Amino acid sequence: MYKNIDTPNTIEKKKSFVEKTIESAKEKINQILAKFGVLKTKTKEVGQKEISKIEKETMGVIDNNLLNEVKLGKEEIANKEAGKTDLINKGEKEIKEIGIKYKVLGSLEQGDPRSIIEEVLEIANGPTIPLGDGTTAKVYRVEGKKCCFKEITNDPDKLREMKRLGVNTIDIELEIQRMAVECGVRSPKTLMDINDENTGRRFILMETIEGPTLEEALIDNSKLPQGFDLEFFTVKLTEMVEKLNKNGIYHRDLFERNIMINKDGHPVIIDYGLSKIAKEGEDPYSFIDSETGEELSHFNDSDRLRYMKNYVLDKLPKKI
C-alpha cells in the first residue's frame, strides 16, 4: 500500500510551496519525475523507495494525475493515457481476518471487493450447481450482478491432463484473453483474481455476456436477440478471427460452444484455454503430447471458421 502524502507535517510546507506560482511548481515536479524516468511520454514502473524520494523532494506537493502515474506500472499508465481506467487498481490486497488475497483487474460495477468476495465464497461453498464443469474450472453465475466466476481446478489429475494436452494455465489464458481484448476482439473482461489462502482455492471473477452461445442458438433460435442479423454477425466474426491471427493469437478451439451472441447481436469469443501466441515461422497449431512425445495438432482457426460459414451458420435465421 502506498502511504498518504498529505501528512500533517507537510501542510505548512505545501501551503507555502503552492503559493509560489503553480507553473513553477509543475516545472519542478516534472524535473524530479524526469529524473526517475516518469513522464507522460515515458512509462516506468516505480517502487515504494522511489515514491518516497519523490514525495520528499516535492515536499509532498505533487499533481494528483502525475502522482497516479508514478504509482502505476507500465500497463496501467498506457491504459490511462488511452483513456482506459479499467486496470488502474491492479495491486494485490489482503483481507487478513478471512485469509483472502485479491487483485482488482477491471472496473467493478457490482459492488465493493469485500462484499463480492463474500458472495463468491458463499456460492462456491453452497449447494449451487455450476453452469459448467470442465477440465480447467467450474463456472458459477453471480445472480443479480453482471458477472460470473471460475473456480480454478487444483486437482492433480486434471492439471496433469491439461499439461499433457497443451491446455494453458489460467494465468496464460487470462493474459492471452486480455491481449485479444486490447487488439479489438470482443471477449469477456476479467474483473478480480481471488485467492483463498485457507483452502488454496482460486477464483476468477469475469463479466457475464448476456446471450446464448452459438451452440445454444442453433438448438433454440428463440434465444437469439431481437434485431439479430446473420450477415452482420458472420462479417464481424470473420473480422475478429482475422484480427486475432494478424496479432499472432490463435484460438485453436473455435467451436460453437466458444462463440457467444450478445444482446446486440455481436459475436463474442470466449475460452482461451487452448489458445497460443505463436512466434514467427512457428506452426501455431501443433503441440507435443508431454507423456507420449507424439506431435499432435489443435484445430485451425481458418478451417473452423470456413466450416461454420458453409455448414453451421446457415441454420440460423437470416434476420429477426
N, C-alpha and C positions, 0 to 999 in steps of 0.2 A: 504494500500500500504506500502511496506517496503522501508525505506529510503536507499539512495545510501551510502554505507560505504566509498567510495572513496572521502571523503571531503578534501578540501584544507588544513585544519588544521592537517590532519594526513599524508600528503605527506612525510614530512621530517622524521617523526617517522617511517613510512613504509619503507623508503629507508634504514634507519639505522638498522631497525629490520631485514629486508630481507638479508642484508649483513652478518648477523651472521650465517651462515650455514642454509641451507634450512631444513636439517634434524632436527636440534634442534627446529626450528620454528614449524615444523609439530608436533613434540612431545609435545610442549607446547600447541598447539591448541587442540590436541587430549585430553590432560589432562583437558582442560577447557570444551570441548564438553562432556567429560565423566561426569563432574560434573553436567551438565544439562541433562544427560541421553540421549545424542545424539551421537551415533557412528554408523559405518557401520553395526555393528552386532546388533544394537538396533534401535527401532523406537519409537519416542515420538513426539507428536505434541507440538511445542514450540510457544509461543505467542510473541507479539512485545516486551514486557518487557524483556523477556529472551534474545531475539535477541540483544537488546540494551546493555545488560550486557555483552554478548559475544563479541560484537563489541568493547566495552570499554576495556575489559580485554585483547583482542588481538591487541589493538591499531589500529583496522581497517584492520589488515593483517590476511587474512584467505583464505585458499584454496577454489577456486570457487565451486568445487564439494561438499566440506563439507558445505559451506555456503548454497548451494541449499538444502542440506539435513536438515539443521536447519530450513529453511523456509518452507519446505514441511511437510505435515502431514503424518500420518501412511500409508495411502493407496498410496499416491504419492511416498513415499520412497520405499515401497515394489515394485511398478511398475518400479521405476528407477533401483533398484537392479537387477530386472529381465530383464532389457534392454527395458522395455516398457515406452515410453515417451509420450503416448497419453494423460495422465491425470495429467501433471505437471503444469497446469495453471488453477487451479480449483477455485481460489478466486473470489469472486463477484466483479465486476467492474461496474462503472456507467458512462453513458453519460448524464450529467446533463441537457444540453441545450435542449435535446429532451425527457427527463424524462424516460430513459431506464436503467434498470439494467440487467446485463447478467453475465453468467458464461461460460467459455470455458471448455468443458468437454472432448474434443478429439482433434486430430490433424486436423487443418484447412488448407486444401489444396485449399479451394475455394476462399480464399482472406482474407483481414483483417476483424476483427469483425465488425467494424462500417459499412463498405460497405455491408456486408452480412445482418446486421440488417436492413439497409435501404431498401434493396431489399425484405426482408421478409415482412416488413411493407407495401411496395408498392403492393406486390402481395395480401396480406391479405385484404388491403383496396380497391383493384381494382375489376374489373369485372371477374377475373379468376375463372373458375369453379373448385372446388376441385376435386381431384382424388377420394376421398371418404369422406362421411359424416356420421359418426357413432354416437353412444351414447356418447362416450368419447371425440371425437375430429373430426375436419376436417383436411384432409391431402392435402397438396399442393406440387407440384414439383417446384423446382427452376431450370428453364430452363438454359442449358449451364453449369450447375455445377452438380457434383455428389452428390447431396443432395436433401432432401425434408424436409418439416416441418409440424408438427402438431400444429393446433391452439386448445388448450385445452378448452373444454366447461366450461363455468361458469353459465350455465342455471340451475336454482334451481330445476326444474322438472327433468332434466336429471341426476343431481347429486343425487337426492333422489332415482331415479330408479336404479342408479349404486350401491348405498349403499344397497338397498333392495335385489339386485341380487348378491351381493358379488363381484362386479367389483372393481378392485383396483383403488386407487387414482393414478395419474400419477407418483408421487414420488415413490410409492411402485412398480409400473410397471417397471419403469426405473431401480430401484435397482435390481429387480429380473432379468431383461434382462442383466444388467451388470454382475451379478453373472453367468448367463448362458454362456456369452462370456468368462469369466475367467476360467470356467471349460471345455472350448474347444468346445462349441456348437456354430456353426456359426449363428449369429443373427446381425441385424443392430446395428452399433455403434452410440451412442449419441454424438453429436458434440457441441451443445450450448443449454443453457437454458436462454430464453429471457423473461423478464417481462416488459410490458409497464405500467408504473405507472399512465399514463394519463387516460387509459381506463380500467385498471385491466385485460387486456388480457395477456395470456401467450403462448409462442411459444417454441416448442422443435425442434431443428434442428437435423436431422439424416442423415446418409449416405443413398444413394439410392442403392438398389440392382438392378443391370441391369439384367432383365429377367422376365419371367411370373410367376404368381402363379401357383400352380399345377392345380387349378380350371380352369385357363385360358388355360393352355396347354392341358387339356382334351377336351376343346371345339375346340381348334385350334392347332393341332400338329405342324404346321409350326412355331409356336413361340418358339419351343424347340431349344436350341443352337446346333450348329454343334458339333459332337462328343458325343452327349448325349448317355449314356449307362444306360439302365433301371436297370440292375442288380447292377451296381455300385451305382446308386442313391438309390436303395432300401436298400442296405447294409449300406450306410452312414446314411440314415435317421433312420434306426433301431439303429445304434450306438449312434446317437445324442439323441434319446428319452431315451435310456437306461442310457446314461451318465447324463441326466437331473435328472431322477428318482433316480439314485445312489447318487446324490449330494443333494437329498431332495427337488428338484424342480419339480413341477407338473404343466404342461401347462394347462390342463383341457379344452382346446378349439382347439384340434389338428385336424382341418378340412382342406380341400384342399385349402381354401382361405388364410390360415395362414402358408402355406408352399410354399416357392418360389424356383425356379430353377435358379441359377445364370449362368453367361456366360460360366463358366467352367463345368456346368452340376452337380454342387453340390447342395444339399438341404440347404435351409436357413429357419430357424424357426422364425416367426415374431409374433407380437401382444401378449404380455404377460399380457393383461388386466384382464384375469381370472385366471392367474397362482397363485401358492401358494408355500410358503416354509413350509413344514409340519414338525411338531415335531415328535419324535419317539413315535410310538404307536398311533398316531392320524390318523384318516381317512382323507386322503388328498383331497378327492373329495366332501365331504358333506359340506353344509353350511346352516345357518338358515335364512329364509326369515325374514327380520327385521320388516316387517309390520304384517305378519300373524303368525310368530313364528313357521311356518312349517319347518321341516327338509327336505332339497332338496339336489340334487346331480348334480355336473358338470360331464362332460364326462371323462371317464377313458382313460388315455393316451395309455395304452397297448391295450385296446379294439379298440380304434380308429385306432391304427397302424395295428392291425390284420385285421380290416375291409378293410383298404386301400390296404393291400397286397393281400387280397382274392378277392376283388370286384372292385377295382379302378385302381390300377397301371397297371394291365394287359391290360388296354385300351390304354396305351401309346405304341409307337413303341419300340421294344427291343433295337435298335441302330439306330443312324442317322449318 
